[in-house]
Amino acid sequence: MATKGESLKGDRVLTYVAIYFFGIFSGIVAYLLAGEMKNAKEAERVRFHGIQAMVLGAVMLVVSFVPFVGIIWVLVWLYGVYLGYVAGRGGEANIPYVSGLANMYK
């Protein structure tokens, strides 16, 4: 049986995976709803990952229009889900070059 701390950790992992799962849309929702959070540090972290998810979703959108590279779209999406998992476990999940942009606007 899971303890309360383990359950909360599982919910946090699910939250961060969901931020990256739907790309641009869930990134926007996470960014906007982070303002309603009571914990300022966690709200800032959610905004950071919301911005990264939006940029990653935009990359996925652009790549999806290029013929014969559909596999790249899937790989970018899987990378986003992996980043959500790492972030939910409390690790550093930074996308090179994008994390600097996300730090400016979080």
Contacts in CASP RR format, 6 or more apart in sequence:
PFRMAT RR
TARGET T0000
AUTHOR 0000-0000-0000
METHOD contacts of the structure
MODEL  1
MATKGESLKGDRVLTYVAIYFFGIFSGIVAYLLAGEMKNAKEAERVRFHG
IQAMVLGAVMLVVSFVPFVGIIWVLVWLYGVYLGYVAGRGGEANIPYVSG
LANMYK
9 88 0 8 1.000
9 89 0 8 1.000
10 88 0 8 1.000
12 88 0 8 1.000
12 90 0 8 1.000
13 84 0 8 1.000
13 85 0 8 1.000
13 88 0 8 1.000
13 89 0 8 1.000
15 46 0 8 1.000
15 88 0 8 1.000
16 49 0 8 1.000
16 84 0 8 1.000
16 85 0 8 1.000
16 87 0 8 1.000
16 88 0 8 1.000
16 93 0 8 1.000
17 81 0 8 1.000
17 84 0 8 1.000
17 85 0 8 1.000
17 88 0 8 1.000
18 26 0 8 1.000
19 26 0 8 1.000
19 27 0 8 1.000
19 30 0 8 1.000
19 46 0 8 1.000
19 49 0 8 1.000
19 50 0 8 1.000
19 53 0 8 1.000
19 84 0 8 1.000
19 87 0 8 1.000
20 26 0 8 1.000
20 27 0 8 1.000
20 49 0 8 1.000
20 52 0 8 1.000
20 53 0 8 1.000
20 56 0 8 1.000
20 80 0 8 1.000
20 81 0 8 1.000
20 83 0 8 1.000
20 84 0 8 1.000
21 81 0 8 1.000
23 53 0 8 1.000
23 54 0 8 1.000
23 56 0 8 1.000
23 57 0 8 1.000
23 60 0 8 1.000
24 53 0 8 1.000
24 54 0 8 1.000
24 57 0 8 1.000
24 58 0 8 1.000
24 61 0 8 1.000
26 50 0 8 1.000
26 53 0 8 1.000
27 49 0 8 1.000
27 50 0 8 1.000
27 51 0 8 1.000
27 53 0 8 1.000
27 54 0 8 1.000
28 50 0 8 1.000
28 54 0 8 1.000
30 46 0 8 1.000
30 47 0 8 1.000
30 49 0 8 1.000
30 50 0 8 1.000
30 53 0 8 1.000
31 46 0 8 1.000
31 47 0 8 1.000
31 50 0 8 1.000
31 51 0 8 1.000
31 54 0 8 1.000
33 46 0 8 1.000
34 43 0 8 1.000
34 44 0 8 1.000
34 46 0 8 1.000
34 47 0 8 1.000
34 50 0 8 1.000
35 43 0 8 1.000
35 47 0 8 1.000
37 43 0 8 1.000
37 46 0 8 1.000
44 106 0 8 1.000
45 87 0 8 1.000
47 105 0 8 1.000
47 106 0 8 1.000
48 99 0 8 1.000
48 102 0 8 1.000
48 103 0 8 1.000
48 106 0 8 1.000
49 83 0 8 1.000
49 84 0 8 1.000
49 87 0 8 1.000
49 93 0 8 1.000
49 102 0 8 1.000
50 102 0 8 1.000
51 98 0 8 1.000
51 101 0 8 1.000
51 102 0 8 1.000
51 105 0 8 1.000
51 106 0 8 1.000
52 83 0 8 1.000
52 93 0 8 1.000
52 94 0 8 1.000
52 95 0 8 1.000
52 98 0 8 1.000
52 99 0 8 1.000
52 102 0 8 1.000
53 80 0 8 1.000
55 95 0 8 1.000
55 98 0 8 1.000
55 101 0 8 1.000
55 102 0 8 1.000
56 76 0 8 1.000
56 79 0 8 1.000
56 80 0 8 1.000
56 83 0 8 1.000
56 95 0 8 1.000
56 98 0 8 1.000
57 76 0 8 1.000
59 76 0 8 1.000
60 73 0 8 1.000
60 76 0 8 1.000
60 77 0 8 1.000
63 69 0 8 1.000
63 70 0 8 1.000
63 72 0 8 1.000
63 73 0 8 1.000
63 76 0 8 1.000
64 70 0 8 1.000
64 73 0 8 1.000
66 72 0 8 1.000
83 93 0 8 1.000
83 95 0 8 1.000
84 93 0 8 1.000
86 92 0 8 1.000
86 93 0 8 1.000
87 93 0 8 1.000
END
